[in-house]
Amino acid sequence: MTGPVLTDGTAGEPPRSADLSGVPAKPNPTGEIGGTFWRRFVFRRPLAALVLQRLGLSVGLLFAVSLMIFGGIEALPGDFATTYLGQSATPQAVENIRKDLGLDRPWSERYLDWLGGAVKGDFGTSWASKNSVSEQIGNRLGNSLFLAFFAALISVPLAVGLGMLAVQFRNRLPDKIINVISLAAISLPEFFIGYLLIMFFAVKWGVATFPATVYDSMSFTERLSAIALPVATLVLVVLAHMMRMTRAAILNVMSSAYVETAELKGLSTFRIIARHAAPNAVAPVINVIALNLAYLVVGVVVVEVVFVYPGMGQYMVDAVTVRDMPVVQACGLIFAAFYIFLNMAADILAILANPRLRHPR
Amino acid sequence: MNLRSIPLSAWIGIAGIAIAILCAIFAPVIAPYGERDVVGEIWLPAGGDFLLGTDNLGRDLLSRLIYGARTTIFVALAATVLSFSLGMILSFAAAVMGGFVDQLFSRFNDLMMAIPTLIFALVVLAVLPQHLWILILVMAVLDSTRVFRIGRAVALDVAVMEFVEAARLRGEGSLWIIFREILPNTLSPLLAEFGLRFAFSILFLSTLSFLGLGIQPPAADWGGMVKDNKDGIIFGISAALVPGAAIATLAICVNLVVDWLMKRTSSLKGGRGDA
């Protein structure tokens, strides 16, 4: 790690002393960035410093996750080669395959190799198919993002709108209906929603296609019609969560003292919402959206399997069943990376939208 | 609290859970056929000898559904109980001891939560051999991170109250404080959380089984039954939807009870009961 380690006399100072200048109490994850340079930077640009800090934290987290995905698995009982070949394998065969896959080297060496490759976008070769993992992922990642993008495009405005509607008609019929439906939707497994949609839209009424296979020669509109059902499933899955959280976030603002004051002053409803409530509700709502997009990235796994869609999720599940570790680790790392950075985006956007978070305590 | 104060929705939830648990306990008595017996043609429609029809191998769907309740509920419950004990003990220890222990546990918990649960489970299950207890353990450990977060927040609220301080000054040990002072005072919100985790466990187990990584055949479990029968969907055979509906119904029932418990706790605290 190479942080801007400037040492001009005050080098040995504990990072906590930076508290005075408004840095959060947590020591900086990258560790070395201490000293006066960082403090001056924090003082002049508190916002940029906070954002930088979150970025550093996420990179550190991703690093720790990579260690966990690789090293943690190494520490688990059970040998790759033995599980790979099955219980009845001869010791000689196990020994051979270990050598073949390079498992006889110490794990720290293999980890550094793997991490070095992963940073450059090279995830090694698959054990099962002997193909390059990166090549496979390259094709499939695009497909998965395509799916997730359209699901987000539909679900975000819908969820925010319905959440606002629920607040507007709070404790009346529309709110109650929305509440019951969203409670039910949260309880439905993704695959059940998926098969239900297939059963009715694809099989009974024949208005949609199944399986949702896409290939390179397809035109854009063909692709869109192919992913209609998977997108609908994903939308239904995240919609309920997002709506409930949006409702809670807006309700929280609407029941605060200043909104009540505005009401008592006799301001119009529109003015209250536009001038008093909305600026304060933006931050939590953005947060809700980013968190649910992170959830969406993972939700893709099951939906892809249901619809036989050639994306990352299906690739990973297939690899897990045949214990193809390089593929599993690569997919795991990429999914975790998306998840971490979307969560980070939620954090940073919340800070940007809410000045109070810029100066903790 | 009297029985009258329980709303209708919670009664529906309780009834649903009771039926599922009765099915699970008395499965051999209720089920018309055996769990693994092939009794007829494949994918027979519902009605006649087979109330819900037959599955992809010609086994009675209703019987498998009843036996499946056994596996699904047992594994989900075991995982929840384990994850709850683990999360609670660690979170209370973190809240009571504070300082270094708290930092260590909390940071490690953050790290675990940085990886999406399903992805984490996929990675771990790719390495571990397929045993039922390993599945339960993996589900429990992954879920305990969520329990830890809630438990720590709740315990921290209580840990600074006067009676805890009094116990500390009396010279009680950490274990006493955890089990005799904090636990009784945090039971209500934790009960709601337990229900929520149980519902999540059912869905998670079903998802894993559906992906072929959960309970292994020929044992019947609801997620696995969806997987077995999914090929029938294209021919308009709804056999896969039946166990799916069972999962959804059970999860909804648990959520209805949780909803009521949550409203009850927030009204006990004098909260507004919304948000």
Interface residues (C-beta under 8 A of the other chain):
Chain A: L61 A64 V65 M68 I69 I73 L76 P77 G78 F80 T83 R170 L183 A184 I186 S187 L188 P189 E190 F191 F192 Y195 L196 I198 M199 V203 K204 F210 A248 L251 N252 S255 A294 V297 V298 V301 V302 V305 V306 M316 V317 A319 V320 T321 R323 D324 M325 V328 Q329 C331 G332 F335 A336 Y339 I340 N343
Chain B: D110 L111 A114 I115 P116 T117 L118 I119 F120 L122 V123 V124 L125 A126 V127 L128 P129 A199 L203 S206 T207 F210 L211 G212 L213 G223 V226 K230 I233 I234 F235 G236 S238 A240 L241 G244 A245 I247 A248 A251 I252 V254 N255 L256 D259 R272 D274 A275
